[in-house]
Amino acid sequence: MSEFTITPKVDEAQEFIEIANDFANPLDLVREAISNAFDATATEIRLSFEAEMIAGEKVFVIKLTDNGTGMGRNELQSFFDLGNSTRRGDKTTIGEKGHGTKVY
């Protein structure tokens, strides 16, 4: 695979207003993870909730794994951007704003 550089881009004011409105409830993190798996055509989604020792401290960890399609170069760039989505205008998917992954 060839190497490339990803430079995130942000329309800060608009995006932070929308994120504050969209993710007021902490449970939105789980909803967003499931929505992303669904949009990636996953047919199997597994969630686990665990307490793990990390750097000597007990930390609550939520893990999600799925068998979705994964991301190509354009989707990976969009993942690291804020407010950029390769799904914008796609009526077959749930996500389209490019905010969800920022709650992780």
VENZIPE-V268632 format. One record per residue. N is the residue number from 0. RES is the residue in one small letter. NEAR is the number of other ideal C-beta (glycine too) atoms within 10 Angstrom. Layout:
n->[N & N]
res->[RES & RES]
near->[NEAR & NEAR]
This chain:
n->[0 & 1 & 2 & 3 & 4 & 5 & 6 & 7 & 8 & 9 & 10 & 11 & 12 & 13 & 14 & 15 & 16 & 17 & 18 & 19 & 20 & 21 & 22 & 23 & 24 & 25 & 26 & 27 & 28 & 29 & 30 & 31 & 32 & 33 & 34 & 35 & 36 & 37 & 38 & 39 & 40 & 41 & 42 & 43 & 44 & 45 & 46 & 47 & 48 & 49 & 50 & 51 & 52 & 53 & 54 & 55 & 56 & 57 & 58 & 59 & 60 & 61 & 62 & 63 & 64 & 65 & 66 & 67 & 68 & 69 & 70 & 71 & 72 & 73 & 74 & 75 & 76 & 77 & 78 & 79 & 80 & 81 & 82 & 83 & 84 & 85 & 86 & 87 & 88 & 89 & 90 & 91 & 92 & 93 & 94 & 95 & 96 & 97 & 98 & 99 & 100 & 101 & 102 & 103]
res->[m & s & e & f & t & i & t & p & k & v & d & e & a & q & e & f & i & e & i & a & n & d & f & a & n & p & l & d & l & v & r & e & a & i & s & n & a & f & d & a & t & a & t & e & i & r & l & s & f & e & a & e & m & i & a & g & e & k & v & f & v & i & k & l & t & d & n & g & t & g & m & g & r & n & e & l & q & s & f & f & d & l & g & n & s & t & r & r & g & d & k & t & t & i & g & e & k & g & h & g & t & k & v & y]
near->[4 & 4 & 4 & 8 & 5 & 11 & 7 & 11 & 11 & 14 & 13 & 9 & 8 & 11 & 18 & 15 & 10 & 16 & 17 & 9 & 9 & 15 & 17 & 8 & 9 & 8 & 8 & 14 & 15 & 15 & 14 & 21 & 21 & 16 & 15 & 22 & 20 & 16 & 18 & 17 & 12 & 17 & 9 & 9 & 16 & 11 & 13 & 9 & 9 & 9 & 9 & 10 & 8 & 9 & 5 & 5 & 7 & 9 & 10 & 8 & 11 & 12 & 11 & 17 & 13 & 19 & 13 & 16 & 11 & 9 & 13 & 9 & 11 & 10 & 14 & 14 & 18 & 21 & 18 & 13 & 19 & 20 & 19 & 19 & 19 & 18 & 17 & 13 & 8 & 12 & 6 & 7 & 17 & 14 & 19 & 15 & 15 & 21 & 20 & 23 & 16 & 18 & 15 & 10]
